[in-house]
Amino acid sequence: MSQIRLYLDEDILERSFVKALRNAGAEIEADLVAQQAQYERLAALNNLKMQETA
């Protein structure tokens, strides 16, 4: 009986770990999307400044 409990505990821990990894991956992806959007805004502003000075 204790062996079954051990397997269940390991399974729960593994599922929790996988869920945590997925959540971390989603957060990293969201950060990358936000950084890309910021880069694109800055590039657009830079292009406007270059046009103003040309």
C-alpha positions as CSV (number, residue, x, y, z in Angstrom):
1,M,0.0,0.0,0.0
2,S,2.8,2.4,0.8
3,Q,4.4,1.7,-2.5
4,I,1.2,2.7,-4.3
5,R,1.1,5.9,-2.3
6,L,4.7,6.6,-3.2
7,Y,3.9,6.2,-6.9
8,L,0.9,8.5,-6.5
9,D,3.0,11.2,-4.7
10,E,5.7,11.0,-7.4
11,D,3.1,11.3,-10.1
12,I,1.6,14.4,-8.4
13,L,5.0,16.0,-8.0
14,E,5.9,15.3,-11.6
15,R,2.6,16.8,-12.8
16,S,3.2,19.8,-10.7
17,F,6.7,20.2,-12.0
18,V,5.5,20.0,-15.6
19,K,2.8,22.5,-14.9
20,A,5.3,24.9,-13.4
21,L,7.6,24.5,-16.4
22,R,4.7,25.2,-18.7
23,N,3.7,28.3,-16.7
24,A,7.3,29.5,-16.7
25,G,7.5,28.9,-20.5
26,A,4.3,30.9,-21.0
27,E,5.7,33.8,-18.9
28,I,9.0,33.8,-20.9
29,E,7.1,33.8,-24.1
30,A,4.9,36.7,-23.0
31,D,8.0,38.6,-22.0
32,L,9.6,38.0,-25.4
33,V,6.4,39.2,-27.1
34,A,6.4,42.4,-25.0
35,Q,10.1,43.0,-25.7
36,Q,9.5,42.5,-29.5
37,A,6.6,45.0,-29.3
38,Q,8.8,47.5,-27.5
39,Y,11.6,47.1,-30.0
40,E,9.1,47.7,-32.9
41,R,7.8,50.9,-31.2
42,L,11.4,52.1,-30.7
43,A,12.3,51.3,-34.3
44,A,9.2,53.2,-35.6
45,L,10.1,56.2,-33.4
46,N,13.7,56.0,-34.7
47,N,12.4,56.0,-38.3
48,L,10.2,59.1,-37.6
49,K,13.2,60.9,-36.2
50,M,15.3,60.0,-39.2
51,Q,12.6,61.3,-41.5
52,E,12.3,64.6,-39.5
53,T,16.1,65.2,-39.8
54,A,16.3,64.2,-43.5
